[in-house]
């Protein structure tokens, strides 16, 4: 390997390490933000995580939600009870299910304003950051984040299965 290739390889490794370190810091900061949002709304961190899954992917069956969240179904029952008591979700009969006892869980959209208000500072900051990149750069960033998210799902699945 020539010295130019070696320098390029070292530079690439250093940049990759910086990216991984930045992602760890981002993960920590988002966890702290979510924790503070949860405290303001009297929600546990896991409750807020499940509410986000329901809002993004719902309506979902409790079993599907438990799998997506990596939680035991009995744990999910307690979470759903708290979210329902707090007025964040409703459980509804699933008319399409062969078992008439089947339910789906749906987030109540009328509560979204409370969440949006608490995340407004972060959303504004993200808009400002994105404004500093052109469309091509944003596409690369979006692709990277999607692929990193998928890598995280695979790693989680491997740990959960093993």
C-alpha positions in Angstrom: 0.0 0.0 0.0 1.4 3.4 -0.9 1.7 6.2 1.6 -1.1 8.1 -0.2 -3.5 5.1 0.1 -2.4 4.6 3.7 -3.1 8.2 4.6 -6.5 8.0 2.8 -7.3 4.8 4.7 -6.3 6.4 8.1 -8.4 9.5 7.3 -11.4 7.3 6.4 -11.0 5.3 9.7 -10.8 8.6 11.7 -13.9 10.0 10.0 -15.8 6.7 10.6 -14.8 6.8 14.3 -16.0 10.5 14.5 -19.3 9.5 13.0 -19.8 6.6 15.4 -18.9 8.9 18.4 -21.3 11.6 17.1 -24.1 9.0 16.8 -23.5 7.8 20.4 -23.7 11.5 21.6 -26.9 12.0 19.5 -28.4 8.9 21.0 -27.6 10.1 24.5 -29.0 13.5 23.9 -32.2 12.2 22.3 -32.6 9.8 25.2 -32.3 12.7 27.7 -34.7 14.8 25.6 -37.2 12.0 25.6 -36.8 11.5 29.3 -37.6 15.1 30.0 -40.6 15.1 27.7 -41.8 12.0 29.5 -41.4 13.6 32.9 -43.4 16.7 31.7 -46.2 14.4 30.5 -46.0 12.0 33.5 -44.9 9.1 31.1 -42.2 6.6 31.7 -39.5 6.4 29.1 -40.8 3.0 27.9 -44.4 4.5 27.7 -43.2 7.3 25.5 -41.3 4.8 23.3 -44.4 2.7 22.8 -46.6 5.7 22.2 -44.2 6.8 19.4 -44.3 3.3 17.9 -48.1 3.4 18.0 -48.3 6.8 16.5 -45.9 6.0 13.7 -47.0 2.4 12.9 -50.5 2.0 14.3 -53.0 0.9 14.8 -51.2 -2.2 16.1 -52.2 -5.2 18.0 -50.7 -5.4 21.5 -48.7 -8.4 20.4 -47.2 -6.7 17.4 -46.4 -3.7 19.5 -44.7 -5.9 22.1 -42.5 -7.5 19.4 -41.6 -4.1 17.9 -40.7 -2.7 21.3 -38.8 -5.9 22.3 -41.0 -6.3 25.4 -42.9 -9.2 27.0 -46.6 -9.1 26.3 -47.4 -8.9 30.1 -45.2 -5.8 30.3 -47.0 -4.3 27.3 -50.4 -4.7 29.1 -49.2 -2.5 31.9 -47.8 0.1 29.5 -51.1 0.2 27.5 -53.1 0.5 30.7 -51.1 3.6 31.7 -51.3 5.1 28.2 -55.0 4.5 28.1 -55.6 6.0 31.6 -53.6 9.0 30.5 -55.7 9.6 27.5 -53.0 8.8 25.0 -54.4 5.7 23.3 -57.6 3.7 22.8 -58.0 0.0 22.4 -60.5 -0.9 19.8 -62.0 -4.2 18.6 -60.4 -5.4 15.4 -63.3 -6.2 13.1 -61.0 -7.8 10.5 -59.5 -10.3 13.0 -60.9 -13.9 13.0 -60.9 -13.8 16.8 -63.6 -11.3 17.9 -61.6 -10.6 21.1 -58.7 -9.2 19.1 -58.0 -5.5 19.7 -55.8 -2.9 18.1 -54.2 0.1 19.8 -54.5 3.5 18.3 -52.9 6.8 19.4 -55.3 9.7 20.0 -54.3 12.5 17.6 -55.9 15.2 19.8 -53.0 14.8 22.2 -50.3 15.5 19.5 -50.2 19.2 20.3 -48.7 18.5 23.7 -46.0 16.4 22.2 -45.2 18.8 19.3 -44.9 21.7 21.8 -42.4 19.8 23.9 -40.3 18.8 20.9 -40.6 22.2 19.1 -37.1 23.3 20.1 -35.5 20.2 18.7 -37.7 20.3 15.5 -36.7 24.0 15.0 -33.0 23.2 15.5 -33.2 20.3 13.0 -34.9 22.5 10.4 -32.1 25.0 10.8 -29.4 22.3 10.5 -31.1 20.8 7.4 -31.3 24.3 5.8 -27.4 24.3 5.8 -27.3 21.3 3.4 -28.3 21.0 -0.3 -30.7 18.4 -1.5 -28.0 16.0 -2.6 -26.3 16.2 0.8 -29.7 15.7 2.6 -30.3 12.6 0.5 -26.9 11.1 1.6 -27.7 11.9 5.2 -31.2 10.4 5.0 -29.8 7.3 3.4 -27.1 7.0 6.0 -29.6 7.4 8.9 -32.0 4.9 7.4 -29.2 2.3 6.9 -27.9 3.0 10.5 -31.4 2.5 11.8 -31.7 -0.8 10.0 -28.3 -1.9 11.3 -29.5 -1.1 14.8 -32.7 -3.2 14.3 -30.6 -6.1 13.0 -28.2 -5.9 16.0 -31.2 -5.7 18.4 -32.9 -8.7 16.8 -29.6 -10.7 17.0 -29.3 -9.9 20.7 -33.0 -10.6 21.4 -32.8 -14.0 19.5 -29.5 -15.0 21.1 
